[in-house]
Amino acid sequence: MCTFHSTPDLADTLGDYVLSCDTQFRNFGGKTKFAGRIVTVRCMEDNGLVKKLLNSPGNGKVLVVDAGGNLHTAMVGDQIAKAALDNGWKGIIVNGAIRDSEEIGQLDIAVKALGTNPRRSAKDGVGKVNERVSFGGVDFIADHTVYGDADGIVVMDEPICE
């Protein structure tokens, strides 16, 4: 099992080579510390692919949702977050908005997002899965490893442990 102490410890260990995300996410889930292999989805105001992915086995992975920083519609709500937890996902990072934040805060899963909006998104499944997404000065690449906690997010191409 992979454990780590904190993203600041990783940053100290990696020094100038650290890939830490500059985007200032808020923590919404009941957990703040997480680590796992990355799965990416790029979608805008349509969370059909997000729902599909999080309703499938997560095997300890982290879903990185790039909604382009758009806060107009929520990409994750309580039902989708609960599905992620039930299917073994370790966390969700949303470069956009979520909703049902109080309910998500009661779930034992890490959820980071820019903010909230009660407006639901479309469900057409428009978007791309496992393409490189970039925000906060970091590339999120499928099967690379992401570490997150209350202090931020660090991405590494190889995990520090399996």
C-alpha positions as CSV (number, residue, x, y, z in Angstrom):
1,M,0.0,0.0,0.0
2,C,1.3,3.4,-0.9
3,T,1.4,6.0,1.8
4,F,3.1,9.4,1.9
5,H,3.5,11.9,4.6
6,S,2.5,15.1,2.8
7,T,2.8,17.1,-0.4
8,P,5.2,19.5,1.3
9,D,7.4,16.5,2.2
10,L,7.3,15.4,-1.5
11,A,8.1,19.0,-2.6
12,D,11.1,19.1,-0.2
13,T,12.3,15.7,-1.4
14,L,12.0,16.6,-5.1
15,G,13.3,20.2,-4.8
16,D,13.4,22.0,-8.1
17,Y,11.9,19.0,-9.9
18,V,8.6,19.0,-8.1
19,L,5.5,19.3,-10.3
20,S,3.1,21.0,-8.0
21,C,-0.2,22.4,-9.3
22,D,-0.5,26.2,-8.8
23,T,-4.3,26.1,-9.1
24,Q,-5.8,26.9,-5.7
25,F,-8.4,24.1,-5.2
26,R,-10.8,23.9,-2.4
27,N,-11.3,20.6,-0.5
28,F,-14.8,19.4,-0.5
29,G,-14.7,15.6,0.3
30,G,-14.6,14.0,3.7
31,K,-10.9,13.1,3.1
32,T,-8.2,15.5,2.1
33,K,-5.2,13.2,1.6
34,F,-5.1,10.9,-1.4
35,A,-2.7,9.2,-3.9
36,G,-3.4,7.2,-7.0
37,R,-2.8,6.7,-10.7
38,I,-4.4,9.4,-12.9
39,V,-7.4,8.9,-15.2
40,T,-8.3,12.1,-17.1
41,V,-11.4,13.4,-18.7
42,R,-11.8,16.7,-20.6
43,C,-15.4,17.9,-20.8
44,M,-17.2,21.2,-20.7
45,E,-20.7,21.6,-19.1
46,D,-21.3,17.9,-19.7
47,N,-20.6,15.3,-17.1
48,G,-21.8,12.2,-18.9
49,L,-18.3,10.8,-19.2
50,V,-17.5,11.7,-15.6
51,K,-20.5,9.7,-14.4
52,K,-19.6,6.8,-16.6
53,L,-16.1,6.6,-15.4
54,L,-16.9,7.0,-11.7
55,N,-19.6,4.3,-12.0
56,S,-16.9,1.8,-13.1
57,P,-14.1,0.2,-11.0
58,G,-11.6,2.8,-9.9
59,N,-9.0,0.4,-8.4
60,G,-7.5,3.2,-6.3
61,K,-7.2,5.7,-9.1
62,V,-7.9,9.5,-9.1
63,L,-10.1,11.1,-11.8
64,V,-8.9,14.5,-13.0
65,V,-11.7,16.4,-14.7
66,D,-10.7,19.3,-16.8
67,A,-13.7,21.5,-17.3
68,G,-11.5,24.4,-18.4
69,G,-12.0,26.2,-15.1
70,N,-15.7,26.7,-16.0
71,L,-17.9,27.3,-13.0
72,H,-21.2,27.6,-14.9
73,T,-22.3,24.0,-14.3
74,A,-21.4,21.3,-11.7
75,M,-19.4,18.4,-13.0
76,V,-19.8,16.2,-9.9
77,G,-22.6,15.9,-7.4
78,D,-23.3,13.8,-4.4
79,Q,-24.6,10.8,-6.3
80,I,-21.6,10.7,-8.6
81,A,-19.2,11.2,-5.7
82,K,-20.9,8.3,-3.8
83,A,-20.6,6.1,-6.9
84,A,-16.8,6.9,-7.0
85,L,-16.4,5.9,-3.4
86,D,-18.4,2.7,-3.9
87,N,-16.3,1.8,-6.9
88,G,-12.9,2.2,-5.3
89,W,-11.8,5.6,-6.6
90,K,-9.4,7.5,-4.2
91,G,-10.2,11.0,-5.3
92,I,-11.6,13.5,-7.8
93,I,-10.0,16.7,-8.9
94,V,-12.3,19.0,-10.8
95,N,-10.9,22.0,-12.7
96,G,-14.4,23.4,-12.5
97,A,-17.4,23.3,-10.1
98,I,-19.2,20.6,-8.1
99,R,-22.6,20.7,-6.3
100,D,-24.1,19.0,-3.2
101,S,-21.0,20.1,-1.3
102,E,-22.4,19.4,2.1
103,E,-23.3,15.9,1.2
104,I,-19.9,15.3,-0.5
105,G,-18.2,16.5,2.7
106,Q,-19.8,13.6,4.5
107,L,-18.2,11.0,2.1
108,D,-14.9,9.3,2.8
109,I,-13.4,10.4,-0.5
110,A,-11.2,13.3,-1.5
111,V,-12.8,15.8,-3.8
112,K,-11.0,19.0,-4.9
113,A,-12.7,21.6,-7.1
114,L,-12.6,25.3,-7.8
115,G,-16.0,26.0,-6.3
116,T,-19.6,25.1,-6.4
117,N,-22.7,25.8,-8.6
118,P,-26.1,24.2,-8.1
119,R,-26.7,24.1,-11.9
120,R,-26.4,20.6,-13.3
121,S,-24.6,19.8,-16.5
122,A,-25.6,18.1,-19.7
123,K,-25.5,14.3,-19.8
124,D,-24.6,13.7,-23.4
125,G,-21.1,12.1,-22.8
126,V,-19.3,14.7,-24.9
127,G,-15.6,14.9,-24.1
128,K,-12.3,13.0,-24.2
129,V,-10.9,10.4,-21.8
130,N,-7.2,9.9,-21.0
131,E,-5.9,12.8,-23.0
132,R,-3.2,15.0,-21.4
133,V,-4.8,17.8,-19.6
134,S,-2.9,20.8,-18.3
135,F,-3.8,23.4,-15.7
136,G,-2.0,25.1,-12.8
137,G,1.4,24.7,-14.6
138,V,1.2,20.9,-14.5
139,D,0.4,18.2,-17.1
140,F,-1.9,15.5,-15.8
141,I,-1.2,12.3,-17.8
142,A,-3.1,9.1,-17.6
143,D,-1.3,6.5,-15.5
144,H,1.0,9.0,-13.9
145,T,0.6,9.4,-10.2
146,V,-1.1,12.3,-8.3
147,Y,-0.7,13.0,-4.6
148,G,-3.0,15.5,-2.9
149,D,-3.7,16.8,0.6
150,A,-4.8,20.1,2.3
151,D,-1.6,21.8,1.0
152,G,-2.0,21.0,-2.7
153,I,-1.3,18.6,-5.5
154,V,1.9,17.0,-6.7
155,V,2.2,14.9,-9.9
156,M,4.9,12.4,-10.6
157,D,5.5,10.1,-13.6
158,E,6.5,7.3,-11.3
159,P,4.9,6.5,-8.0
160,I,7.1,6.8,-4.9
161,C,5.6,3.4,-3.9
162,E,3.0,0.9,-5.1
